[in-house]
Amino acid sequence: MRPATSSQEVMTMEKRLNKFISESGFCSRREADKLIEQSRVTINGQIPELGTKVGPGDRVAVDGRTIKASASNKADRVYIAYNKPIGITCTTERDVYGNIIDAIGHKQRIFPIGRLDKPSEGLIFLTSDGDIVNKILRAENAHDKEYVVTVDKPVSERFLERMSRGVPILGTVTKPCRCEVVSRFVFKIILTQGLNRQIRRMCEHLDYEVVKLKRTRIMNVGIDGLKPGAWRNLTEQEMADINNAVAGSSKTAVGTAQPKADYAAPRRIKPQAEQRSGHPRRPSGQGEGRGVLDKPQGQRPASGRSKPSAPKVYVNPNAPKGSSPKGNSKPKPKSGGNTLKLKRK
């Protein structure tokens, strides 16, 4: 016979409604609040208020669809790194052409953590874990996000210095950040905050226009190995590092690590000299650099340890191209040119 559950134990097992919905993977906690305010959520057939708690045995539904409680070990959660192409919109609204959900085509219900503007490209996380979305967005002011930016004018030292110190936009001054020259029109910037169209607004304030913007890193995860439109699951080590980074997250991001203050001096990145393998060049058509022919056959590395296999990369073959179908047509190349045409007599 099962012992009776005390009222105190029941209270500890209860969860706030928005947290219950977000942990189920239906949406983020912020989106759950909106659903509750719109009276689209019910508990045991009754419309609840914000802040209502869900207990064991309660039936939660959104638009009549039952929401199942999440697994306690989070084994059913999905965590994805996606290289968003230009033209894809970071929205879960499926009626928007080129939305990020259709672009990935995942079988589970996922949603993006943060966003990238439609004309921007690069790394973005998606997940079915609404709880970690909340933590990362709360703590975003203390975590690095790296971008490579191309502008319409040569990058000057004064421009980088002013970007590094902070620029007045949207009624505030941006936090100090790191900036480095990559080439004449390209620079790298590492932000610790995520204001709306922040980099574009910062450049515009300094009379520069962004031509191309690509996010290359979020926290400890880089974009290497992901072509535009491709995605992969985050590794266990990456997730462990992310969870450690957001462990102290709070609503006001109090107690999170603040960025270092050594951003005043922009640095120029020297291009690395191309390393030669020491092997003779192959004739054309036989590949580039070191390849199968250069590697001794049947031998293992001296250490005896094999490198960990790279995460599997996925691409949705049915992904939308990004812009509307009507506006995506390209002009047909002109036929003829300098080709000589012969007329029959």
C-alpha positions in Angstrom: 0.0 0.0 0.0 1.4 3.4 -1.1 1.9 5.9 1.8 -0.2 9.0 1.6 1.6 12.1 0.1 1.8 15.0 2.5 0.6 18.5 1.5 4.2 19.8 1.8 5.5 17.1 -0.7 2.7 18.0 -3.1 3.7 21.7 -2.9 7.4 20.8 -3.7 6.2 18.8 -6.7 4.2 21.7 -8.1 5.6 23.9 -10.9 4.6 27.3 -12.2 2.5 26.9 -15.3 4.8 28.7 -17.7 7.8 26.6 -16.5 5.7 23.4 -17.0 4.9 24.3 -20.6 8.5 25.4 -21.4 10.0 22.3 -19.9 7.7 20.2 -22.1 9.4 21.6 -25.2 6.2 23.3 -26.5 7.6 26.8 -26.4 9.8 29.1 -24.3 8.7 30.4 -21.0 8.2 33.9 -22.4 5.9 32.5 -25.2 4.1 30.4 -22.6 3.2 33.6 -20.7 1.8 35.1 -23.8 -0.4 31.9 -24.4 -1.7 32.1 -20.8 -2.5 35.8 -21.2 -4.4 35.0 -24.4 -6.5 32.4 -22.5 -5.3 29.7 -24.8 -4.1 27.5 -21.9 -6.3 25.4 -19.6 -5.7 23.3 -16.5 -8.2 20.5 -16.1 -10.5 22.4 -18.5 -10.3 25.7 -16.6 -8.6 28.9 -17.8 -5.8 29.8 -15.3 -4.1 33.0 -14.4 -0.4 33.9 -14.7 1.5 32.4 -11.8 -0.8 29.4 -11.4 0.9 26.2 -10.4 0.6 22.7 -11.9 0.5 19.7 -9.6 0.8 16.0 -10.2 -2.2 14.6 -12.1 -3.2 18.0 -13.5 -4.1 18.0 -17.3 -2.5 21.0 -19.1 -3.7 21.8 -22.6 -2.9 24.6 -25.2 -5.6 25.2 -27.7 -7.1 21.9 -26.6 -3.9 19.9 -27.2 -2.6 18.1 -24.1 0.9 19.1 -23.0 2.9 16.2 -21.5 5.3 16.7 -18.6 9.0 16.5 -19.6 11.3 13.7 -18.7 13.1 14.5 -15.4 16.6 13.6 -16.9 16.0 15.8 -20.0 16.8 12.8 -22.2 14.1 13.9 -24.6 15.5 17.4 -25.2 17.1 18.6 -28.5 20.0 21.1 -28.7 21.0 22.2 -32.2 23.7 24.5 -33.7 22.5 25.8 -37.1 24.3 27.9 -39.7 21.5 30.2 -40.7 21.7 31.4 -44.4 20.8 34.9 -45.5 17.1 35.3 -46.0 15.9 32.8 -43.4 13.7 34.4 -40.7 14.1 33.5 -37.1 10.4 32.9 -36.3 8.4 29.9 -35.3 5.4 31.2 -37.4 5.0 28.5 -40.0 3.0 30.8 -42.3 6.0 33.0 -42.8 7.9 31.9 -45.9 11.5 31.1 -45.2 10.9 30.6 -41.4 13.7 28.9 -39.5 11.6 25.9 -38.5 10.8 24.8 -42.0 14.4 25.5 -43.0 15.7 22.9 -40.6 12.8 20.4 -40.9 13.4 18.8 -37.5 10.9 16.1 -36.5 10.6 17.5 -33.0 9.1 20.9 -32.0 12.1 23.3 -31.6 12.5 27.1 -31.3 15.5 29.4 -31.7 17.4 30.8 -28.7 17.6 34.5 -29.6 17.6 35.6 -33.2 19.6 36.7 -36.2 18.3 39.3 -38.6 17.0 38.1 -41.9 19.9 39.7 -43.9 22.5 38.3 -41.5 23.9 34.8 -41.5 25.7 32.5 -39.1 25.4 30.5 -35.9 22.2 30.2 -33.9 21.0 27.7 -31.3 17.7 25.9 -31.4 16.2 23.7 -28.8 13.1 21.9 -27.4 14.2 22.9 -23.9 12.3 26.1 -23.0 14.0 26.3 -19.6 17.5 26.7 -21.0 16.2 29.3 -23.5 15.2 31.4 -20.5 18.5 31.0 -18.8 20.7 31.8 -21.8 18.6 34.9 -22.7 18.8 36.1 -19.1 22.5 35.6 -19.0 23.3 36.8 -22.5 24.9 40.0 -21.3 27.8 38.1 -19.8 28.5 35.6 -22.7 30.5 36.1 -25.9 29.0 36.2 -29.3 31.5 36.7 -32.1 30.7 38.3 -35.5 32.7 39.0 -38.7 31.4 42.2 -40.3 32.0 43.7 -43.8 31.4 47.4 -44.2 31.2 49.9 -47.1 34.3 51.9 -46.2 37.9 51.1 -45.1 38.0 50.2 -41.4 40.0 52.8 -39.5 41.7 52.6 -36.1 39.4 55.4 -34.8 36.3 53.5 -35.9 37.4 50.4 -34.1 38.3 52.4 -31.0 34.9 54.1 -30.8 33.1 50.7 -31.4 35.2 49.2 -28.6 34.4 51.9 -26.1 30.6 51.9 -26.7 28.2 53.7 -29.0 24.9 55.5 -28.1 22.0 53.6 -29.7 18.4 53.0 -28.6 18.6 55.4 -25.7 21.6 53.7 -24.1 25.3 53.2 -24.7 26.5 49.8 -25.7 28.8 47.9 -23.4 32.6 47.8 -24.1 33.5 45.1 -26.6 36.4 43.6 -28.5 37.1 44.7 -32.1 39.9 43.5 -34.4 40.8 44.3 -38.0 40.6 41.4 -40.4 41.1 43.2 -43.7 40.6 46.6 -45.2 36.8 46.4 -45.2 36.3 43.6 -42.6 36.5 43.5 -38.8 35.7 41.1 -36.1 33.6 42.1 -33.1 32.8 40.2 -29.9 29.6 41.3 -28.1 28.3 40.5 -24.6 24.8 41.9 -25.2 22.1 41.6 -27.8 20.3 44.8 -28.5 18.1 44.9 -31.6 20.2 45.2 -34.7 23.0 46.3 -32.5 26.0 46.0 -34.8 24.2 47.6 -37.7 23.0 50.5 -35.5 26.5 51.0 -34.1 28.1 51.2 -37.5 25.3 53.5 -38.8 25.9 55.9 -35.9 29.6 56.1 -37.0 28.6 56.7 -40.6 29.4 53.1 -41.8 27.0 50.7 -43.5 27.1 47.0 -42.9 27.4 45.1 -46.2 27.7 41.6 -44.7 27.3 40.3 -41.1 28.1 36.7 -40.0 28.0 35.3 -36.5 30.8 32.8 -36.1 30.7 31.8 -32.4 28.3 31.7 -29.4 30.1 31.1 -26.1 32.2 27.9 -26.6 30.5 26.8 -29.9 32.0 27.8 -33.2 30.6 27.5 -36.8 33.5 25.5 -38.2 32.3 22.5 -40.2 28.8 23.9 -40.8 28.0 25.1 -44.3 25.1 27.6 -44.7 21.8 25.7 -44.1 23.4 22.8 -42.2 22.9 21.9 -38.6 24.2 19.5 -36.0 23.4 18.4 -32.4 25.5 20.0 -29.7 28.0 17.6 -28.1 27.8 16.5 -24.5 30.9 18.6 -23.7 29.5 21.7 -25.3 26.2 21.3 -23.4 28.2 20.8 -20.1 30.1 24.0 -20.7 26.9 25.9 -21.6 25.1 24.6 -18.5 28.0 25.6 -16.3 28.1 29.1 -17.9 24.4 29.7 -17.2 24.3 28.0 -13.8 24.1 31.4 -12.0 21.6 33.0 -14.4 18.9 35.1 -12.8 16.2 37.5 -14.2 18.5 40.5 -13.9 21.7 38.6 -14.8 23.1 39.5 -11.3 26.2 37.6 -10.3 27.1 36.6 -13.9 30.7 37.2 -15.1 31.2 40.7 -16.6 33.3 41.3 -19.7 37.0 42.1 -19.2 37.9 45.8 -19.5 40.9 45.3 -21.9 39.0 46.3 -25.0 40.4 49.8 -25.7 43.3 48.7 -28.0 42.1 47.2 -31.3 44.4 44.6 -32.7 45.2 43.7 -36.3 44.9 40.1 -37.2 47.9 39.0 -39.3 47.1 36.5 -42.0 48.7 33.1 -41.3 51.2 32.0 -43.8 50.1 28.9 -45.7 52.0 25.9 -44.5 53.4 23.4 -47.0 53.2 19.7 -46.4 56.8 19.2 -47.7 55.5 16.8 -50.4 55.9 17.5 -54.1 52.9 19.2 -55.8 50.5 16.8 -57.5 49.5 17.3 -61.1 46.2 19.1 -61.6 43.1 17.1 -61.0 44.6 15.0 -58.1 43.4 17.1 -55.2 44.9 19.9 -53.1 47.1 19.8 -50.0 47.7 16.7 -47.9 45.4 13.8 -48.9 45.2 10.1 -48.9 48.3 9.7 -51.0 50.4 11.6 -48.4 49.3 9.5 -45.4 51.3 6.3 -44.6 48.9 3.4 -44.9 48.2 1.0 -42.0 49.8 3.2 -39.4 48.2 5.0 -36.4 49.3 8.2 -34.8 52.2 8.0 -32.4 50.0 8.7 -29.4 47.9 5.6 -30.2 44.7 7.6 -29.4 42.2 8.2 -32.2 40.6 11.6 -32.5 37.0 12.0 -31.4 34.6 11.7 -34.4 33.1 14.9 -35.6 29.4 15.5 -34.9 27.1 14.4 -37.8 25.9 17.3 -39.9 22.4 17.5 -41.4 20.9 19.5 -44.2 17.2 19.7 -45.1 16.9 19.2 -48.8 13.4 20.7 -48.8 14.5 23.9 -47.0 13.0 27.2 -48.4 15.5 29.5 -50.1 14.7 32.4 -47.8 12.9 35.1 -49.8 9.4 35.0 -51.1 8.9 32.7 -54.1 7.8 35.6 -56.3 10.7 37.8 -55.5 13.3 35.1 -55.8 13.4 34.9 -59.6 16.7 35.7 -61.2 16.9 37.4 -64.6 17.7 34.9 -67.3 21.1 35.3 -69.0 21.0 36.9 -72.4 21.4 34.4 -75.1 23.6 35.0 -78.1 26.4 37.4 -77.0 29.4 37.0 -79.3 28.2 33.7 -80.6 28.0 33.6 -84.4 24.6 32.7 -85.8 24.2 31.1 -89.2 21.1 31.6 -91.2 19.8 29.1 -93.6 19.3 30.3 -97.1 
